[in-house]
Amino acid sequence: MKNSKKKPRKNANKRKDTTPVDEDVASRQKETIQLLHEYNDLKDATQIVLGALATMKGVPVRSLHASYNLPIDE
């Protein structure tokens, strides 16, 4: 006769118990992502303003970057 006892399967999708350290890392990652979104939103708004200013002055945006000591490649 076969042994009718089955071994329990390991569930790959089962959530592991989280430790305070894991929660702290997740919290810092979430904060970093939030700050990156805020940075990108501010950068986009700045580019819109610089584009409008360049249009009004009739100069390329690149020249405004140089005038205001702004990085060109960021």
N, CA, C and O atoms as a Tripos MOL2 file, in Angstrom:
@<TRIPOS>MOLECULE
protein
  296   295    74     0     0
PROTEIN
NO_CHARGES

@<TRIPOS>ATOM
      1 N           0.8120   -1.1870    0.0000 N.3       1 MET1
      2 CA          0.0000    0.0000    0.0000 C.3       1 MET1
      3 C           0.8490    1.2400    0.0000 C.2       1 MET1
      4 O           1.9170    1.3140    0.6080 O.2       1 MET1
      5 N           0.3140    2.2240   -0.7210 N.am      2 LYS2
      6 CA          1.0120    3.4930   -0.7610 C.3       2 LYS2
      7 C           0.6920    4.2940    0.4820 C.2       2 LYS2
      8 O          -0.3850    4.1950    1.0700 O.2       2 LYS2
      9 N           1.6430    5.0640    0.8400 N.am      3 ASN3
     10 CA          1.4460    5.9500    1.9820 C.3       3 ASN3
     11 C           0.4740    7.0460    1.5770 C.2       3 ASN3
     12 O           0.7460    7.7730    0.6210 O.2       3 ASN3
     13 N          -0.6380    7.1880    2.2640 N.am      4 SER4
     14 CA         -1.6610    8.1470    1.8720 C.3       4 SER4
     15 C          -1.3840    9.5590    2.3840 C.2       4 SER4
     16 O          -2.1150   10.4950    2.0630 O.2       4 SER4
     17 N          -0.3550    9.7030    3.1590 N.am      5 LYS5
     18 CA         -0.0170   11.0470    3.6420 C.3       5 LYS5
     19 C           0.6830   11.8110    2.5250 C.2       5 LYS5
     20 O           1.6490   11.3360    1.9280 O.2       5 LYS5
     21 N           0.1690   12.9990    2.2640 N.am      6 LYS6
     22 CA          0.7860   13.8400    1.2350 C.3       6 LYS6
     23 C           1.6080   14.9260    1.9040 C.2       6 LYS6
     24 O           1.2640   15.4420    2.9670 O.2       6 LYS6
     25 N           2.6850   15.2460    1.2540 N.am      7 LYS7
     26 CA          3.5030   16.3430    1.7550 C.3       7 LYS7
     27 C           2.8200   17.6610    1.4040 C.2       7 LYS7
     28 O           2.3000   17.8100    0.2980 O.2       7 LYS7
     29 N           2.8150   18.5990    2.3100 N.am      8 PRO8
     30 CA          2.2130   19.8990    1.9740 C.3       8 PRO8
     31 C           3.0480   20.6090    0.9220 C.2       8 PRO8
     32 O           4.2780   20.6100    0.9730 O.2       8 PRO8
     33 N           2.3580   21.2080   -0.0250 N.am      9 ARG9
     34 CA          3.0500   21.9560   -1.0870 C.3       9 ARG9
     35 C           3.4990   23.2920   -0.5520 C.2       9 ARG9
     36 O           2.8240   23.9300    0.2560 O.2       9 ARG9
     37 N           4.6390   23.6880   -1.0200 N.am     10 LYS10
     38 CA          5.0930   25.0320   -0.6930 C.3      10 LYS10
     39 C           4.3970   25.9820   -1.6590 C.2      10 LYS10
     40 O           4.4540   25.8020   -2.8750 O.2      10 LYS10
     41 N           3.7700   26.9460   -1.1260 N.am     11 ASN11
     42 CA          3.0460   27.8990   -1.9580 C.3      11 ASN11
     43 C           3.9680   29.0610   -2.2890 C.2      11 ASN11
     44 O           4.3420   29.8360   -1.4080 O.2      11 ASN11
     45 N           4.3320   29.1800   -3.5560 N.am     12 ALA12
     46 CA          5.2410   30.2400   -3.9860 C.3      12 ALA12
     47 C           4.6060   31.6100   -3.8520 C.2      12 ALA12
     48 O           5.3100   32.6050   -3.6800 O.2      12 ALA12
     49 N           3.3000   31.6750   -3.9270 N.am     13 ASN13
     50 CA          2.6110   32.9580   -3.8450 C.3      13 ASN13
     51 C           2.2920   33.3690   -2.4170 C.2      13 ASN13
     52 O           1.7920   34.4680   -2.1750 O.2      13 ASN13
     53 N           2.5810   32.4830   -1.4770 N.am     14 LYS14
     54 CA          2.2780   32.7740   -0.0810 C.3      14 LYS14
     55 C           3.1340   33.9400    0.4010 C.2      14 LYS14
     56 O           4.3460   33.9770    0.1920 O.2      14 LYS14
     57 N           2.4790   34.8690    1.0380 N.am     15 ARG15
     58 CA          3.1760   36.0600    1.5220 C.3      15 ARG15
     59 C           4.0020   35.6870    2.7480 C.2      15 ARG15
     60 O           3.5180   35.0240    3.6650 O.2      15 ARG15
     61 N           5.2350   36.1200    2.7430 N.am     16 LYS16
     62 CA          6.1210   35.8560    3.8610 C.3      16 LYS16
     63 C           5.8080   36.8280    4.9810 C.2      16 LYS16
     64 O           5.3110   37.9310    4.7530 O.2      16 LYS16
     65 N           6.1010   36.4050    6.1700 N.am     17 ASP17
     66 CA          5.9330   37.3070    7.3010 C.3      17 ASP17
     67 C           6.9050   38.4650    7.1340 C.2      17 ASP17
     68 O           8.0670   38.2670    6.7790 O.2      17 ASP17
     69 N           6.4230   39.6750    7.3910 N.am     18 THR18
     70 CA          7.2860   40.8340    7.2530 C.3      18 THR18
     71 C           7.8400   41.2250    8.6090 C.2      18 THR18
     72 O           7.1590   41.1350    9.6310 O.2      18 THR18
     73 N           9.0420   41.6440    8.5970 N.am     19 THR19
     74 CA          9.6900   42.1090    9.8130 C.3      19 THR19
     75 C           9.6900   43.6250    9.8010 C.2      19 THR19
     76 O           9.4650   44.2320    8.7540 O.2      19 THR19
     77 N           9.9360   44.2460   10.9380 N.am     20 PRO20
     78 CA         10.0100   45.7120   10.9520 C.3      20 PRO20
     79 C          11.0430   46.2580    9.9760 C.2      20 PRO20
     80 O          10.8580   47.3360    9.4120 O.2      20 PRO20
     81 N          12.1250   45.5220    9.7750 N.am     21 VAL21
     82 CA         13.1550   45.9710    8.8370 C.3      21 VAL21
     83 C          12.5970   45.9820    7.4190 C.2      21 VAL21
     84 O          12.8270   46.9350    6.6750 O.2      21 VAL21
     85 N          11.8660   44.9350    7.0340 N.am     22 ASP22
     86 CA         11.2580   44.8640    5.7120 C.3      22 ASP22
     87 C          10.2710   46.0070    5.5070 C.2      22 ASP22
     88 O          10.2180   46.6190    4.4400 O.2      22 ASP22
     89 N           9.4890   46.2830    6.5540 N.am     23 GLU23
     90 CA          8.5160   47.3690    6.4630 C.3      23 GLU23
     91 C           9.2130   48.7130    6.3230 C.2      23 GLU23
     92 O           8.7280   49.5890    5.6080 O.2      23 GLU23
     93 N          10.3440   48.8870    6.9970 N.am     24 ASP24
     94 CA         11.0990   50.1330    6.9090 C.3      24 ASP24
     95 C          11.6620   50.3190    5.5030 C.2      24 ASP24
     96 O          11.6280   51.4220    4.9570 O.2      24 ASP24
     97 N          12.1720   49.2510    4.9270 N.am     25 VAL25
     98 CA         12.7060   49.3070    3.5590 C.3      25 VAL25
     99 C          11.5870   49.6420    2.5870 C.2      25 VAL25
    100 O          11.7570   50.4850    1.7060 O.2      25 VAL25
    101 N          10.4540   48.9920    2.7410 N.am     26 ALA26
    102 CA          9.3170   49.2520    1.8540 C.3      26 ALA26
    103 C           8.8460   50.6890    2.0030 C.2      26 ALA26
    104 O           8.4840   51.3290    1.0150 O.2      26 ALA26
    105 N           8.8460   51.1960    3.2140 N.am     27 SER27
    106 CA          8.4280   52.5750    3.4680 C.3      27 SER27
    107 C           9.3830   53.5560    2.7970 C.2      27 SER27
    108 O           8.9520   54.5360    2.1890 O.2      27 SER27
    109 N          10.6850   53.2850    2.9100 N.am     28 ARG28
    110 CA         11.6720   54.1660    2.2740 C.3      28 ARG28
    111 C          11.5780   54.1040    0.7500 C.2      28 ARG28
    112 O          11.7470   55.1190    0.0740 O.2      28 ARG28
    113 N          11.3130   52.9250    0.2160 N.am     29 GLN29
    114 CA         11.1600   52.7940   -1.2320 C.3      29 GLN29
    115 C           9.9420   53.5690   -1.7130 C.2      29 GLN29
    116 O           9.9890   54.2440   -2.7410 O.2      29 GLN29
    117 N           8.8610   53.4680   -0.9660 N.am     30 LYS30
    118 CA          7.6400   54.1860   -1.3220 C.3      30 LYS30
    119 C           7.8750   55.6980   -1.2860 C.2      30 LYS30
    120 O           7.4200   56.4270   -2.1670 O.2      30 LYS30
    121 N           8.5900   56.1570   -0.2550 N.am     31 GLU31
    122 CA          8.8940   57.5900   -0.1450 C.3      31 GLU31
    123 C           9.7890   58.0450   -1.2970 C.2      31 GLU31
    124 O           9.5850   59.1250   -1.8500 O.2      31 GLU31
    125 N          10.7760   57.2290   -1.6600 N.am     32 THR32
    126 CA         11.6760   57.5670   -2.7630 C.3      32 THR32
    127 C          10.9080   57.6780   -4.0690 C.2      32 THR32
    128 O          11.1410   58.6040   -4.8460 O.2      32 THR32
    129 N          10.0070   56.7600   -4.3180 N.am     33 ILE33
    130 CA          9.2010   56.8000   -5.5390 C.3      33 ILE33
    131 C           8.3320   58.0560   -5.5590 C.2      33 ILE33
    132 O           8.2030   58.7180   -6.5880 O.2      33 ILE33
    133 N           7.7400   58.3740   -4.4070 N.am     34 GLN34
    134 CA          6.9090   59.5790   -4.3160 C.3      34 GLN34
    135 C           7.7390   60.8330   -4.5960 C.2      34 GLN34
    136 O           7.2830   61.7310   -5.3030 O.2      34 GLN34
    137 N           8.9440   60.8990   -4.0520 N.am     35 LEU35
    138 CA          9.8110   62.0510   -4.2900 C.3      35 LEU35
    139 C          10.2450   62.1360   -5.7550 C.2      35 LEU35
    140 O          10.3510   63.2320   -6.3050 O.2      35 LEU35
    141 N          10.4930   61.0030   -6.3800 N.am     36 LEU36
    142 CA         10.8510   61.0010   -7.8010 C.3      36 LEU36
    143 C           9.6960   61.5020   -8.6630 C.2      36 LEU36
    144 O           9.9160   62.2320   -9.6290 O.2      36 LEU36
    145 N           8.4670   61.1160   -8.3220 N.am     37 HIS37
    146 CA          7.3000   61.6210   -9.0560 C.3      37 HIS37
    147 C           7.1890   63.1340   -8.9080 C.2      37 HIS37
    148 O           6.9220   63.8450   -9.8760 O.2      37 HIS37
    149 N           7.3950   63.6140   -7.6910 N.am     38 GLU38
    150 CA          7.3250   65.0580   -7.4510 C.3      38 GLU38
    151 C           8.4110   65.7870   -8.2320 C.2      38 GLU38
    152 O           8.1480   66.8250   -8.8390 O.2      38 GLU38
    153 N           9.6330   65.2490   -8.2210 N.am     39 TYR39
    154 CA         10.7340   65.8420   -8.9760 C.3      39 TYR39
    155 C          10.4010   65.9050  -10.4630 C.2      39 TYR39
    156 O          10.6060   66.9370  -11.1020 O.2      39 TYR39
    157 N           9.8930   64.8180  -11.0110 N.am     40 ASN40
    158 CA          9.5650   64.7850  -12.4370 C.3      40 ASN40
    159 C           8.4550   65.7660  -12.7860 C.2      40 ASN40
    160 O           8.4990   66.4010  -13.8390 O.2      40 ASN40
    161 N           7.4620   65.8960  -11.9130 N.am     41 ASP41
    162 CA          6.3860   66.8700  -12.1520 C.3      41 ASP41
    163 C           6.9270   68.2920  -12.1630 C.2      41 ASP41
    164 O           6.5600   69.0980  -13.0180 O.2      41 ASP41
    165 N           7.8050   68.5970  -11.2060 N.am     42 LEU42
    166 CA          8.4080   69.9380  -11.1530 C.3      42 LEU42
    167 C           9.2980   70.1960  -12.3690 C.2      42 LEU42
    168 O           9.3060   71.2950  -12.9230 O.2      42 LEU42
    169 N          10.0320   69.1870  -12.7660 N.am     43 LYS43
    170 CA         10.9050   69.3250  -13.9380 C.3      43 LYS43
    171 C          10.0700   69.5710  -15.1940 C.2      43 LYS43
    172 O          10.4240   70.4170  -16.0160 O.2      43 LYS43
    173 N           8.9660   68.8400  -15.3500 N.am     44 ASP44
    174 CA          8.0780   69.0360  -16.5000 C.3      44 ASP44
    175 C           7.5010   70.4440  -16.5160 C.2      44 ASP44
    176 O           7.4430   71.0840  -17.5660 O.2      44 ASP44
    177 N           7.0770   70.9250  -15.3590 N.am     45 ALA45
    178 CA          6.5180   72.2840  -15.2720 C.3      45 ALA45
    179 C           7.5780   73.3220  -15.6260 C.2      45 ALA45
    180 O           7.2890   74.3010  -16.3150 O.2      45 ALA45
    181 N           8.7920   73.1080  -15.1590 N.am     46 THR46
    182 CA          9.8940   74.0260  -15.4750 C.3      46 THR46
    183 C          10.1570   74.0550  -16.9720 C.2      46 THR46
    184 O          10.3850   75.1230  -17.5410 O.2      46 THR46
    185 N          10.1290   72.9070  -17.6090 N.am     47 GLN47
    186 CA         10.3670   72.8500  -19.0510 C.3      47 GLN47
    187 C           9.2650   73.5770  -19.8290 C.2      47 GLN47
    188 O           9.5360   74.1980  -20.8560 O.2      47 GLN47
    189 N           8.0370   73.4990  -19.3430 N.am     48 ILE48
    190 CA          6.9280   74.2120  -19.9940 C.3      48 ILE48
    191 C           7.1510   75.7190  -19.8880 C.2      48 ILE48
    192 O           6.9830   76.4460  -20.8670 O.2      48 ILE48
    193 N           7.5320   76.1870  -18.6960 N.am     49 VAL49
    194 CA          7.7820   77.6240  -18.4910 C.3      49 VAL49
    195 C           8.9580   78.0790  -19.3490 C.2      49 VAL49
    196 O           8.8850   79.1230  -19.9970 O.2      49 VAL49
    197 N          10.0390   77.3030  -19.3590 N.am     50 LEU50
    198 CA         11.1990   77.6730  -20.1800 C.3      50 LEU50
    199 C          10.8440   77.6900  -21.6680 C.2      50 LEU50
    200 O          11.3120   78.5520  -22.4120 O.2      50 LEU50
    201 N          10.0280   76.7490  -22.0910 N.am     51 GLY51
    202 CA          9.6060   76.7180  -23.4950 C.3      51 GLY51
    203 C           8.7910   77.9530  -23.8540 C.2      51 GLY51
    204 O           8.9850   78.5360  -24.9210 O.2      51 GLY51
    205 N           7.8780   78.3580  -22.9690 N.am     52 ALA52
    206 CA          7.0630   79.5550  -23.2200 C.3      52 ALA52
    207 C           7.9440   80.8010  -23.2270 C.2      52 ALA52
    208 O           7.7800   81.6770  -24.0770 O.2      52 ALA52
    209 N           8.8700   80.8810  -22.2890 N.am     53 LEU53
    210 CA          9.7840   82.0300  -22.2270 C.3      53 LEU53
    211 C          10.6690   82.1020  -23.4680 C.2      53 LEU53
    212 O          10.9040   83.1820  -24.0090 O.2      53 LEU53
    213 N          11.1510   80.9630  -23.9100 N.am     54 ALA54
    214 CA         11.9830   80.9240  -25.1160 C.3      54 ALA54
    215 C          11.1820   81.3770  -26.3330 C.2      54 ALA54
    216 O          11.7070   82.0780  -27.1980 O.2      54 ALA54
    217 N           9.9230   80.9810  -26.4020 N.am     55 THR55
    218 CA          9.0570   81.3960  -27.5120 C.3      55 THR55
    219 C           8.8460   82.9060  -27.4840 C.2      55 THR55
    220 O           8.9220   83.5680  -28.5190 O.2      55 THR55
    221 N           8.5810   83.4450  -26.3010 N.am     56 MET56
    222 CA          8.3630   84.8940  -26.1760 C.3      56 MET56
    223 C           9.6120   85.6880  -26.5610 C.2      56 MET56
    224 O           9.5140   86.7380  -27.1960 O.2      56 MET56
    225 N          10.7790   85.1850  -26.1750 N.am     57 LYS57
    226 CA         12.0350   85.8790  -26.4820 C.3      57 LYS57
    227 C          12.5450   85.5660  -27.8870 C.2      57 LYS57
    228 O          13.4070   86.2670  -28.4170 O.2      57 LYS57
    229 N          12.0020   84.5110  -28.4770 N.am     58 GLY58
    230 CA         12.4580   84.1190  -29.8100 C.3      58 GLY58
    231 C          13.8420   83.4990  -29.8100 C.2      58 GLY58
    232 O          14.6110   83.6740  -30.7550 O.2      58 GLY58
    233 N          14.1570   82.7710  -28.7430 N.am     59 VAL59
    234 CA         15.4720   82.1210  -28.6250 C.3      59 VAL59
    235 C          15.2620   80.6370  -28.3670 C.2      59 VAL59
    236 O          14.1810   80.2310  -27.9390 O.2      59 VAL59
    237 N          16.2720   79.8310  -28.6200 N.am     60 PRO60
    238 CA         16.1490   78.4070  -28.3100 C.3      60 PRO60
    239 C          16.1460   78.1650  -26.7960 C.2      60 PRO60
    240 O          16.7510   78.9270  -26.0420 O.2      60 PRO60
    241 N          15.4780   77.1270  -26.3660 N.am     61 VAL61
    242 CA         15.4210   76.7740  -24.9450 C.3      61 VAL61
    243 C          16.8310   76.5420  -24.4080 C.2      61 VAL61
    244 O          17.1330   76.8730  -23.2610 O.2      61 VAL61
    245 N          17.6790   75.9760  -25.2400 N.am     62 ARG62
    246 CA         19.0640   75.6910  -24.8400 C.3      62 ARG62
    247 C          19.7790   76.9500  -24.3620 C.2      62 ARG62
    248 O          20.5620   76.8940  -23.4130 O.2      62 ARG62
    249 N          19.5210   78.0700  -25.0020 N.am     63 SER63
    250 CA         20.1870   79.3070  -24.5970 C.3      63 SER63
    251 C          19.6870   79.7840  -23.2280 C.2      63 SER63
    252 O          20.4430   80.3880  -22.4680 O.2      63 SER63
    253 N          18.4170   79.5140  -22.9150 N.am     64 LEU64
    254 CA         17.9050   79.8690  -21.5930 C.3      64 LEU64
    255 C          18.5560   79.0170  -20.5060 C.2      64 LEU64
    256 O          18.8270   79.4970  -19.4050 O.2      64 LEU64
    257 N          18.7990   77.7610  -20.8270 N.am     65 HIS65
    258 CA         19.4990   76.9040  -19.8670 C.3      65 HIS65
    259 C          20.8560   77.5020  -19.5330 C.2      65 HIS65
    260 O          21.2630   77.5210  -18.3710 O.2      65 HIS65
    261 N          21.5520   77.9870  -20.5460 N.am     66 ALA66
    262 CA         22.8620   78.5930  -20.3230 C.3      66 ALA66
    263 C          22.7240   79.9000  -19.5520 C.2      66 ALA66
    264 O          23.5330   80.1810  -18.6680 O.2      66 ALA66
    265 N          21.7140   80.7000  -19.8710 N.am     67 SER67
    266 CA         21.5160   81.9910  -19.1960 C.3      67 SER67
    267 C          21.2310   81.8220  -17.7110 C.2      67 SER67
    268 O          21.6930   82.6200  -16.8960 O.2      67 SER67
    269 N          20.4830   80.8010  -17.3590 N.am     68 TYR68
    270 CA         20.0820   80.5950  -15.9760 C.3      68 TYR68
    271 C          20.9240   79.5250  -15.2590 C.2      68 TYR68
    272 O          20.5610   79.0640  -14.1770 O.2      68 TYR68
    273 N          22.0360   79.1420  -15.8680 N.am     69 ASN69
    274 CA         22.9240   78.1050  -15.2940 C.3      69 ASN69
    275 C          22.1780   76.8160  -14.9780 C.2      69 ASN69
    276 O          22.3560   76.2350  -13.9070 O.2      69 ASN69
    277 N          21.3560   76.3800  -15.8960 N.am     70 LEU70
    278 CA         20.6020   75.1350  -15.7180 C.3      70 LEU70
    279 C          21.2820   74.0230  -16.5100 C.2      70 LEU70
    280 O          21.8070   74.2650  -17.5970 O.2      70 LEU70
    281 N          21.2730   72.8180  -15.9740 N.am     71 PRO71
    282 CA         21.8650   71.7020  -16.7280 C.3      71 PRO71
    283 C          21.0540   71.3890  -17.9650 C.2      71 PRO71
    284 O          19.8240   71.4340  -17.9370 O.2      71 PRO71
    285 N          21.7310   71.0760  -19.0390 N.am     72 ILE72
    286 CA         21.0510   70.8130  -20.3070 C.3      72 ILE72
    287 C          20.6800   69.3370  -20.4380 C.2      72 ILE72
    288 O          19.6410   69.0050  -21.0090 O.2      72 ILE72
    289 N          21.5170   68.4610  -19.9180 N.am     73 ASP73
    290 CA         21.3330   67.0390  -20.1610 C.3      73 ASP73
    291 C          20.5470   66.2910  -19.0880 C.2      73 ASP73
    292 O          20.4620   65.0650  -19.1550 O.2      73 ASP73
    293 N          19.9800   66.9650  -18.1190 N.am     74 GLU74
    294 CA         19.2230   66.2680  -17.0720 C.3      74 GLU74
    295 C          17.7770   66.1340  -17.4340 C.2      74 GLU74
    296 O          16.9970   65.5730  -16.6640 O.2      74 GLU74
@<TRIPOS>BOND
     1     1     2 1
     2     2     3 1
     3     3     4 2
     4     3     5 am
     5     5     6 1
     6     6     7 1
     7     7     8 2
     8     7     9 am
     9     9    10 1
    10    10    11 1
    11    11    12 2
    12    11    13 am
    13    13    14 1
    14    14    15 1
    15    15    16 2
    16    15    17 am
    17    17    18 1
    18    18    19 1
    19    19    20 2
    20    19    21 am
    21    21    22 1
    22    22    23 1
    23    23    24 2
    24    23    25 am
    25    25    26 1
    26    26    27 1
    27    27    28 2
    28    27    29 am
    29    29    30 1
    30    30    31 1
    31    31    32 2
    32    31    33 am
    33    33    34 1
    34    34    35 1
    35    35    36 2
    36    35    37 am
    37    37    38 1
    38    38    39 1
    39    39    40 2
    40    39    41 am
    41    41    42 1
    42    42    43 1
    43    43    44 2
    44    43    45 am
    45    45    46 1
    46    46    47 1
    47    47    48 2
    48    47    49 am
    49    49    50 1
    50    50    51 1
    51    51    52 2
    52    51    53 am
    53    53    54 1
    54    54    55 1
    55    55    56 2
    56    55    57 am
    57    57    58 1
    58    58    59 1
    59    59    60 2
    60    59    61 am
    61    61    62 1
    62    62    63 1
    63    63    64 2
    64    63    65 am
    65    65    66 1
    66    66    67 1
    67    67    68 2
    68    67    69 am
    69    69    70 1
    70    70    71 1
    71    71    72 2
    72    71    73 am
    73    73    74 1
    74    74    75 1
    75    75    76 2
    76    75    77 am
    77    77    78 1
    78    78    79 1
    79    79    80 2
    80    79    81 am
    81    81    82 1
    82    82    83 1
    83    83    84 2
    84    83    85 am
    85    85    86 1
    86    86    87 1
    87    87    88 2
    88    87    89 am
    89    89    90 1
    90    90    91 1
    91    91    92 2
    92    91    93 am
    93    93    94 1
    94    94    95 1
    95    95    96 2
    96    95    97 am
    97    97    98 1
    98    98    99 1
    99    99   100 2
   100    99   101 am
   101   101   102 1
   102   102   103 1
   103   103   104 2
   104   103   105 am
   105   105   106 1
   106   106   107 1
   107   107   108 2
   108   107   109 am
   109   109   110 1
   110   110   111 1
   111   111   112 2
   112   111   113 am
   113   113   114 1
   114   114   115 1
   115   115   116 2
   116   115   117 am
   117   117   118 1
   118   118   119 1
   119   119   120 2
   120   119   121 am
   121   121   122 1
   122   122   123 1
   123   123   124 2
   124   123   125 am
   125   125   126 1
   126   126   127 1
   127   127   128 2
   128   127   129 am
   129   129   130 1
   130   130   131 1
   131   131   132 2
   132   131   133 am
   133   133   134 1
   134   134   135 1
   135   135   136 2
   136   135   137 am
   137   137   138 1
   138   138   139 1
   139   139   140 2
   140   139   141 am
   141   141   142 1
   142   142   143 1
   143   143   144 2
   144   143   145 am
   145   145   146 1
   146   146   147 1
   147   147   148 2
   148   147   149 am
   149   149   150 1
   150   150   151 1
   151   151   152 2
   152   151   153 am
   153   153   154 1
   154   154   155 1
   155   155   156 2
   156   155   157 am
   157   157   158 1
   158   158   159 1
   159   159   160 2
   160   159   161 am
   161   161   162 1
   162   162   163 1
   163   163   164 2
   164   163   165 am
   165   165   166 1
   166   166   167 1
   167   167   168 2
   168   167   169 am
   169   169   170 1
   170   170   171 1
   171   171   172 2
   172   171   173 am
   173   173   174 1
   174   174   175 1
   175   175   176 2
   176   175   177 am
   177   177   178 1
   178   178   179 1
   179   179   180 2
   180   179   181 am
   181   181   182 1
   182   182   183 1
   183   183   184 2
   184   183   185 am
   185   185   186 1
   186   186   187 1
   187   187   188 2
   188   187   189 am
   189   189   190 1
   190   190   191 1
   191   191   192 2
   192   191   193 am
   193   193   194 1
   194   194   195 1
   195   195   196 2
   196   195   197 am
   197   197   198 1
   198   198   199 1
   199   199   200 2
   200   199   201 am
   201   201   202 1
   202   202   203 1
   203   203   204 2
   204   203   205 am
   205   205   206 1
   206   206   207 1
   207   207   208 2
   208   207   209 am
   209   209   210 1
   210   210   211 1
   211   211   212 2
   212   211   213 am
   213   213   214 1
   214   214   215 1
   215   215   216 2
   216   215   217 am
   217   217   218 1
   218   218   219 1
   219   219   220 2
   220   219   221 am
   221   221   222 1
   222   222   223 1
   223   223   224 2
   224   223   225 am
   225   225   226 1
   226   226   227 1
   227   227   228 2
   228   227   229 am
   229   229   230 1
   230   230   231 1
   231   231   232 2
   232   231   233 am
   233   233   234 1
   234   234   235 1
   235   235   236 2
   236   235   237 am
   237   237   238 1
   238   238   239 1
   239   239   240 2
   240   239   241 am
   241   241   242 1
   242   242   243 1
   243   243   244 2
   244   243   245 am
   245   245   246 1
   246   246   247 1
   247   247   248 2
   248   247   249 am
   249   249   250 1
   250   250   251 1
   251   251   252 2
   252   251   253 am
   253   253   254 1
   254   254   255 1
   255   255   256 2
   256   255   257 am
   257   257   258 1
   258   258   259 1
   259   259   260 2
   260   259   261 am
   261   261   262 1
   262   262   263 1
   263   263   264 2
   264   263   265 am
   265   265   266 1
   266   266   267 1
   267   267   268 2
   268   267   269 am
   269   269   270 1
   270   270   271 1
   271   271   272 2
   272   271   273 am
   273   273   274 1
   274   274   275 1
   275   275   276 2
   276   275   277 am
   277   277   278 1
   278   278   279 1
   279   279   280 2
   280   279   281 am
   281   281   282 1
   282   282   283 1
   283   283   284 2
   284   283   285 am
   285   285   286 1
   286   286   287 1
   287   287   288 2
   288   287   289 am
   289   289   290 1
   290   290   291 1
   291   291   292 2
   292   291   293 am
   293   293   294 1
   294   294   295 1
   295   295   296 2
@<TRIPOS>SUBSTRUCTURE
     1 MET1         2 RESIDUE 1 A MET
     2 LYS2         6 RESIDUE 1 A LYS
     3 ASN3        10 RESIDUE 1 A ASN
     4 SER4        14 RESIDUE 1 A SER
     5 LYS5        18 RESIDUE 1 A LYS
     6 LYS6        22 RESIDUE 1 A LYS
     7 LYS7        26 RESIDUE 1 A LYS
     8 PRO8        30 RESIDUE 1 A PRO
     9 ARG9        34 RESIDUE 1 A ARG
    10 LYS10       38 RESIDUE 1 A LYS
    11 ASN11       42 RESIDUE 1 A ASN
    12 ALA12       46 RESIDUE 1 A ALA
    13 ASN13       50 RESIDUE 1 A ASN
    14 LYS14       54 RESIDUE 1 A LYS
    15 ARG15       58 RESIDUE 1 A ARG
    16 LYS16       62 RESIDUE 1 A LYS
    17 ASP17       66 RESIDUE 1 A ASP
    18 THR18       70 RESIDUE 1 A THR
    19 THR19       74 RESIDUE 1 A THR
    20 PRO20       78 RESIDUE 1 A PRO
    21 VAL21       82 RESIDUE 1 A VAL
    22 ASP22       86 RESIDUE 1 A ASP
    23 GLU23       90 RESIDUE 1 A GLU
    24 ASP24       94 RESIDUE 1 A ASP
    25 VAL25       98 RESIDUE 1 A VAL
    26 ALA26      102 RESIDUE 1 A ALA
    27 SER27      106 RESIDUE 1 A SER
    28 ARG28      110 RESIDUE 1 A ARG
    29 GLN29      114 RESIDUE 1 A GLN
    30 LYS30      118 RESIDUE 1 A LYS
    31 GLU31      122 RESIDUE 1 A GLU
    32 THR32      126 RESIDUE 1 A THR
    33 ILE33      130 RESIDUE 1 A ILE
    34 GLN34      134 RESIDUE 1 A GLN
    35 LEU35      138 RESIDUE 1 A LEU
    36 LEU36      142 RESIDUE 1 A LEU
    37 HIS37      146 RESIDUE 1 A HIS
    38 GLU38      150 RESIDUE 1 A GLU
    39 TYR39      154 RESIDUE 1 A TYR
    40 ASN40      158 RESIDUE 1 A ASN
    41 ASP41      162 RESIDUE 1 A ASP
    42 LEU42      166 RESIDUE 1 A LEU
    43 LYS43      170 RESIDUE 1 A LYS
    44 ASP44      174 RESIDUE 1 A ASP
    45 ALA45      178 RESIDUE 1 A ALA
    46 THR46      182 RESIDUE 1 A THR
    47 GLN47      186 RESIDUE 1 A GLN
    48 ILE48      190 RESIDUE 1 A ILE
    49 VAL49      194 RESIDUE 1 A VAL
    50 LEU50      198 RESIDUE 1 A LEU
    51 GLY51      202 RESIDUE 1 A GLY
    52 ALA52      206 RESIDUE 1 A ALA
    53 LEU53      210 RESIDUE 1 A LEU
    54 ALA54      214 RESIDUE 1 A ALA
    55 THR55      218 RESIDUE 1 A THR
    56 MET56      222 RESIDUE 1 A MET
    57 LYS57      226 RESIDUE 1 A LYS
    58 GLY58      230 RESIDUE 1 A GLY
    59 VAL59      234 RESIDUE 1 A VAL
    60 PRO60      238 RESIDUE 1 A PRO
    61 VAL61      242 RESIDUE 1 A VAL
    62 ARG62      246 RESIDUE 1 A ARG
    63 SER63      250 RESIDUE 1 A SER
    64 LEU64      254 RESIDUE 1 A LEU
    65 HIS65      258 RESIDUE 1 A HIS
    66 ALA66      262 RESIDUE 1 A ALA
    67 SER67      266 RESIDUE 1 A SER
    68 TYR68      270 RESIDUE 1 A TYR
    69 ASN69      274 RESIDUE 1 A ASN
    70 LEU70      278 RESIDUE 1 A LEU
    71 PRO71      282 RESIDUE 1 A PRO
    72 ILE72      286 RESIDUE 1 A ILE
    73 ASP73      290 RESIDUE 1 A ASP
    74 GLU74      294 RESIDUE 1 A GLU
